[in-house]
Every structure is written in C-alpha cells, then in structure tokens.
Amino acid sequence: MDASTVQQILDSAARAASSDDYASAESLLREAARLQETTLGSEHPDLASTFNNLAIVCERANNLLDAGKFYRQALWIASASLDADDPLGPH
C-alpha cells in the first residue's frame, strides 16, 4: 500500500464529511487508519491526525463513545511521537 492510495482514501473521507455523509467518512477513515498503522507503525504522527479526524466525524455523528476513544488515541500518539517544542505536539 503506498502513500498515494492512503491519501486518496483520506481525500474521499474529507469529501464525504463535508457533505455530512459521516457514515462513509467514518468507514473511509477507519480504513485509512488501518493502512497507516500497518505501513507507518502505531506511533506515527499521520496516524494521530487520522484518528483525530475520525474522532471529529464520530462526534458529529453523535457517536461520542468512539469519538472519545479516537481523541485519546490521537493524543497518545502525538504525546509519544512529537517533541514537546513541536507546534503540533501536546501542550
């Protein structure tokens, strides 16, 4: 799986979310996260971003339990993978 395929999935998820099709966006983001975890590892910042986007989609779909889970995963990865002085890192 190459990065362009994952990017295509992420782009499709963004289009679905922007048209309020949260079920499709969630499905696409879950697939992207699975592929990123397999290819990039479980502590990669790109995976944190995907989990954060997945949390937002779940929150908008009123799936708050999963939203909380994905926010925590994104925070954990960001805390583990980014330097403290990185602007994208935890503060």
C-alpha positions as YAML, in Angstrom:
chain: A
units: angstrom
residues:
- id: 1
  name: MET
  ca: [0.00, 0.00, 0.00]
- id: 2
  name: ASP
  ca: [1.53, 3.28, -1.00]
- id: 3
  name: ALA
  ca: [1.04, 6.74, 0.46]
- id: 4
  name: SER
  ca: [-0.93, 7.98, -2.56]
- id: 5
  name: THR
  ca: [-3.58, 5.29, -2.01]
- id: 6
  name: VAL
  ca: [-3.97, 6.32, 1.64]
- id: 7
  name: GLN
  ca: [-4.15, 9.97, 0.55]
- id: 8
  name: GLN
  ca: [-6.92, 9.12, -1.93]
- id: 9
  name: ILE
  ca: [-8.88, 7.43, 0.87]
- id: 10
  name: LEU
  ca: [-8.33, 10.46, 3.13]
- id: 11
  name: ASP
  ca: [-9.46, 12.81, 0.35]
- id: 12
  name: SER
  ca: [-12.61, 10.74, -0.20]
- id: 13
  name: ALA
  ca: [-13.30, 10.81, 3.55]
- id: 14
  name: ALA
  ca: [-12.93, 14.60, 3.60]
- id: 15
  name: ARG
  ca: [-15.39, 14.94, 0.72]
- id: 16
  name: ALA
  ca: [-17.88, 12.65, 2.46]
- id: 17
  name: ALA
  ca: [-17.57, 14.55, 5.75]
- id: 18
  name: SER
  ca: [-18.00, 17.92, 4.02]
- id: 19
  name: SER
  ca: [-21.30, 16.66, 2.55]
- id: 20
  name: ASP
  ca: [-22.41, 15.41, 6.00]
- id: 21
  name: ASP
  ca: [-22.05, 11.74, 4.98]
- id: 22
  name: TYR
  ca: [-20.47, 10.81, 8.29]
- id: 23
  name: ALA
  ca: [-21.04, 7.06, 7.91]
- id: 24
  name: SER
  ca: [-18.98, 6.96, 4.71]
- id: 25
  name: ALA
  ca: [-16.35, 9.30, 6.17]
- id: 26
  name: GLU
  ca: [-16.02, 7.12, 9.25]
- id: 27
  name: SER
  ca: [-15.68, 3.95, 7.20]
- id: 28
  name: LEU
  ca: [-13.03, 5.52, 4.95]
- id: 29
  name: LEU
  ca: [-11.08, 6.97, 7.89]
- id: 30
  name: ARG
  ca: [-11.12, 3.62, 9.69]
- id: 31
  name: GLU
  ca: [-9.66, 2.01, 6.55]
- id: 32
  name: ALA
  ca: [-7.02, 4.74, 6.24]
- id: 33
  name: ALA
  ca: [-6.08, 4.32, 9.91]
- id: 34
  name: ARG
  ca: [-5.75, 0.55, 9.48]
- id: 35
  name: LEU
  ca: [-3.50, 1.01, 6.45]
- id: 36
  name: GLN
  ca: [-1.40, 3.71, 8.14]
- id: 37
  name: GLU
  ca: [-0.94, 1.63, 11.26]
- id: 38
  name: THR
  ca: [0.22, -1.30, 9.13]
- id: 39
  name: THR
  ca: [2.59, 0.71, 6.94]
- id: 40
  name: LEU
  ca: [3.75, 3.54, 9.23]
- id: 41
  name: GLY
  ca: [3.50, 1.97, 12.67]
- id: 42
  name: SER
  ca: [1.30, 2.68, 15.68]
- id: 43
  name: GLU
  ca: [3.10, 5.86, 16.78]
- id: 44
  name: HIS
  ca: [3.28, 7.84, 13.54]
- id: 45
  name: PRO
  ca: [2.02, 11.48, 13.55]
- id: 46
  name: ASP
  ca: [-0.01, 10.86, 10.36]
- id: 47
  name: LEU
  ca: [-1.94, 8.17, 12.20]
- id: 48
  name: ALA
  ca: [-2.61, 10.62, 15.04]
- id: 49
  name: SER
  ca: [-4.06, 13.05, 12.51]
- id: 50
  name: THR
  ca: [-6.30, 10.36, 11.03]
- id: 51
  name: PHE
  ca: [-7.51, 9.32, 14.49]
- id: 52
  name: ASN
  ca: [-8.24, 12.97, 15.30]
- id: 53
  name: ASN
  ca: [-10.27, 13.34, 12.08]
- id: 54
  name: LEU
  ca: [-12.05, 10.08, 12.87]
- id: 55
  name: ALA
  ca: [-12.91, 11.44, 16.32]
- id: 56
  name: ILE
  ca: [-14.36, 14.61, 14.80]
- id: 57
  name: VAL
  ca: [-16.51, 12.59, 12.37]
- id: 58
  name: CYS
  ca: [-17.74, 10.33, 15.19]
- id: 59
  name: GLU
  ca: [-18.52, 13.38, 17.32]
- id: 60
  name: ARG
  ca: [-20.52, 15.00, 14.50]
- id: 61
  name: ALA
  ca: [-22.41, 11.72, 14.02]
- id: 62
  name: ASN
  ca: [-23.16, 11.75, 17.78]
- id: 63
  name: ASN
  ca: [-21.09, 8.61, 18.33]
- id: 64
  name: LEU
  ca: [-19.47, 10.06, 21.42]
- id: 65
  name: LEU
  ca: [-18.06, 6.82, 22.82]
- id: 66
  name: ASP
  ca: [-15.95, 6.18, 19.71]
- id: 67
  name: ALA
  ca: [-15.14, 9.90, 19.41]
- id: 68
  name: GLY
  ca: [-13.60, 9.85, 22.89]
- id: 69
  name: LYS
  ca: [-11.65, 6.70, 22.09]
- id: 70
  name: PHE
  ca: [-10.20, 8.17, 18.90]
- id: 71
  name: TYR
  ca: [-9.36, 11.52, 20.56]
- id: 72
  name: ARG
  ca: [-7.45, 9.60, 23.26]
- id: 73
  name: GLN
  ca: [-5.58, 7.55, 20.66]
- id: 74
  name: ALA
  ca: [-4.64, 10.70, 18.73]
- id: 75
  name: LEU
  ca: [-3.41, 12.38, 21.90]
- id: 76
  name: TRP
  ca: [-1.43, 9.32, 22.96]
- id: 77
  name: ILE
  ca: [0.32, 9.08, 19.58]
- id: 78
  name: ALA
  ca: [1.01, 12.83, 19.48]
- id: 79
  name: SER
  ca: [2.43, 12.67, 23.01]
- id: 80
  name: ALA
  ca: [4.62, 9.69, 22.14]
- id: 81
  name: SER
  ca: [5.81, 10.80, 18.71]
- id: 82
  name: LEU
  ca: [6.21, 14.59, 18.69]
- id: 83
  name: ASP
  ca: [8.78, 16.65, 20.50]
- id: 84
  name: ALA
  ca: [7.48, 18.93, 23.23]
- id: 85
  name: ASP
  ca: [8.51, 22.01, 21.23]
- id: 86
  name: ASP
  ca: [6.77, 20.82, 18.03]
- id: 87
  name: PRO
  ca: [3.84, 23.15, 17.26]
- id: 88
  name: LEU
  ca: [1.67, 20.10, 16.55]
- id: 89
  name: GLY
  ca: [2.72, 18.36, 19.74]
- id: 90
  name: PRO
  ca: [0.84, 18.25, 23.03]
- id: 91
  name: HIS
  ca: [0.86, 21.35, 25.18]
...
